[in-house]
């Protein structure tokens, strides 16, 4: 087995979110760099020998990522792409990583975006981009609009139906297509549109309303939740995590800030957001570079710099439950050093559920399926 190195490091990001850098040997070196060096060497030799200069031939990087399973995504708009200076870019016959596929009409994706959506105030900013509130003009449907500078896109593009797409877009397309065209029917928020402007990616998603993130919801409840509320939320989170696992998606950053709580109904509804650090899981893969929020990193990464999708997700669910029940912010290192402890006042089944999620040894943690069958969730 080899480590999964699906993401490349990008400088200047929030180190609370991306708390490690990729060793040089794991970085994907673009093919153009190698080709250009060799080309310069040939050119220098030809000049010395008096030979005419040869035309440069562009090398194209072929992705070694496996295509996602064929998915019916015809209902999701396929967006046109322009170069950073706004000029049309000729479509390549080969499948390339560069996003240069405007159609013959030459439509400007920004004009198309602004014609369809009204962008309003910012909702928040993270290590990868900024999210704004907005509405779809045709029917006033509330949306969330995420602007991601290309320099902040960490993960390598992946294949979907023969096209190379940004990982976040590909994953959300895959998850959205599983919902039978019903926005709001599953935990992950639905992708509505996406636009590649060359210098930035715009991702338009559904915006549950009324809703607050779990961190805010906990604060509104004076720092902790009753067991019944915590159980309602955790049950839905475990189900959502199993759904992601079924689709080979590893969220990597499950935390209160990335969980929305819909408050408009008598029963709380959980939604998962921010797939910016997510990746597709390969069979038997493990990871040697941590992408996520440092204070929630699993112990195995802290001790050996190696972690896997399933046990890490269970650990992060445990950290979320800890913060729902205690008036303290969870930090892995403080928990491992016994500076944070599980309250002795918790009922037996609840305490056992939390303890097994937060087992230091990943081999002792239950699988998500086993967690779903735990007596506390019954």
C-alpha positions, 0 to 999 in steps of 0.5 A: 500500500502507498500513501494517498497523495491526492492533494498538493500544499498551497502556501498562505493558508490558515494553519489551523486548517491545514496543519502539515506540508507535503514532503517534496517526494510526495508533491506532484511535479507538473509535466510541463516543468520537466518538458521545458527544462529538456526543451531548453537543453535541446535549444541550447545545443542546437544554437551552438551547432547552428541548427534552426530553432524547432517549434516547442511542443507542449506536454500534457499532464495526464491525471493518474486519478481513477475516474469517478463512477459514471454518474447522471449529472446532466441536471447540473449546469456544465460551465464555460471557462475563460483564461484569466485575461478573459480571452477565449481558449481553444478546446484541447482534444486531449483530456487536460488538467487546465480548465480551458473549455469555453464553448463556441458562443464565447459566453462569459461565465461571470456574466452568466453567474451575475445574471442568474444569482444575486450575491449579498453579505459574506457568511464566513471565510476559511482557509480556502475561500469566502462564502456569501449569502445570495438568492437565485433571481428566478425564484428567490431560492436562498443560496450560498456562494463560495469564491475559491481563488485557484491558488487556494485549491489544494486537491488535484482535479479528478475525472468525472464522466471523462472530464477533469474537474476540481475535486470539491465540484466533482465530489458535490456533483457525485453526491448531488446526483444521488439525491434523485434531483431533490435539493435538501433531501440528504445531509450534504448540501446540494451543488446548484451551479459552478463557474470557473473564471480562470483565476477563481472558482465559484461554487453555488450551493443550496443554503438551508434557511433558517439554520445556524452552524452547530458551534453557534447553536451550542453557544445559544444553548449556553455552552452545552446541549441536553443529551436528547438534543445531542443524540438527535444530532449525532444519530444524523451525523453518523448516518451522514458519515456512512453515506459519504463512506458508501460514496467513497468520500472522506470529508476530513474536516467534520467539526461544529463549524461545518455542520448546519442545524436547520431550526425551522422544524420541530425536529432538528435537521443536520446538514454537512457543508464545506467539502473543500478538503474532501477527497475520494477514498481508494481501497486500503489507502492511508494518508501521511499529510493532514488536511483539516483542523489541527485541534481535531487531528486524530492521535495516530497522525500526531504520533506517527503522521499516518491516518485512515479515513474511517477511524479518523471520521469516528474520532472527529464525530467524537470531538463533535459530541464532546463539544456538544456535552461539555462547555469546553473546546476540544483539542486532541493534544490536551485530551491525550495529556488528560487535561480534558476529561469526559464528564463523570456525570454522563449516563452510562451508554452515552459515556461509553459511546463517547469513549469508544469514539475517542479511543487513542488506538484507531484499531479499537475504535468502532467502524461507522456501521458499528457506531450506528448500532451502539445502544446509545443511538437506539 
